[in-house]
């Protein structure tokens, strides 16, 4: 069974013991973050405030229910602050 490829960038590897890539089956960004916290309990509860998420090359900010397919490539990126 295929799972989405998850790529962690920025400071996330500080919370995952250096892991920067893994495969998970999560239906949405919200469930992905929940799954990541289950696997890596050190990830802060408020990490969402610092993240932007790219699913198959499309950037999602604050769209926690964006769909993640089993063949998606998901990048968790530091949020780009605009002014």
C-alpha positions in Angstrom: 0.0 0.0 0.0 1.4 3.4 -1.0 1.9 6.1 1.5 2.6 9.8 1.0 6.2 10.9 1.1 6.7 13.5 3.8 9.7 15.8 3.7 10.6 17.8 6.8 12.7 21.0 6.4 13.9 23.8 8.6 14.0 23.2 12.3 11.7 20.2 12.3 14.6 17.7 12.4 15.4 19.1 15.8 12.2 17.4 17.1 12.5 14.2 15.0 16.0 13.1 16.0 17.3 14.1 12.6 14.7 12.4 10.5 13.9 14.5 7.4 12.0 12.1 5.3 9.4 9.4 6.0 6.2 7.8 4.6 2.9 8.2 6.3 -0.7 7.6 5.3 -2.6 10.7 6.4 -5.8 12.1 4.8 -5.2 15.7 5.5 -2.6 18.2 6.9 -4.3 18.1 10.3 -4.2 14.3 10.5 -0.6 14.4 9.2 0.5 16.7 12.1 -1.3 14.5 14.6 0.5 11.4 13.2 3.8 13.2 13.3 3.3 14.2 16.9 2.4 10.6 17.8 5.7 9.5 16.2 7.7 12.4 17.5 6.3 13.7 20.8 8.8 16.5 21.0 7.1 18.4 18.1 5.5 21.5 19.8 1.8 21.8 20.0 1.9 25.2 18.3 4.1 24.1 15.4 1.2 24.9 13.0 1.9 28.6 13.6 5.3 28.2 12.1 4.5 25.9 9.1 3.5 26.1 5.5 2.7 22.9 3.8 3.3 22.0 0.2 1.3 19.1 -1.3 2.4 18.1 -4.7 3.9 21.5 -5.3 0.9 23.6 -4.1 1.5 25.7 -1.0 -1.2 25.5 1.7 -1.1 27.9 4.7 -3.8 27.5 7.4 -5.7 25.0 5.2 -5.6 22.1 7.7 -8.1 20.0 5.8 -6.2 20.0 2.5 -6.3 16.5 1.1 -3.2 14.3 1.1 -3.3 11.4 -1.4 -1.4 8.2 -0.9 0.9 9.1 -3.8 1.4 12.8 -2.7 4.7 14.4 -1.9 4.3 16.7 1.1 6.9 19.2 2.3 6.6 20.8 5.7 8.3 24.2 5.4 9.0 27.1 7.7 6.2 29.7 7.2 7.2 32.6 5.0 6.4 35.8 6.9 5.1 38.6 4.8 4.7 42.2 5.5 
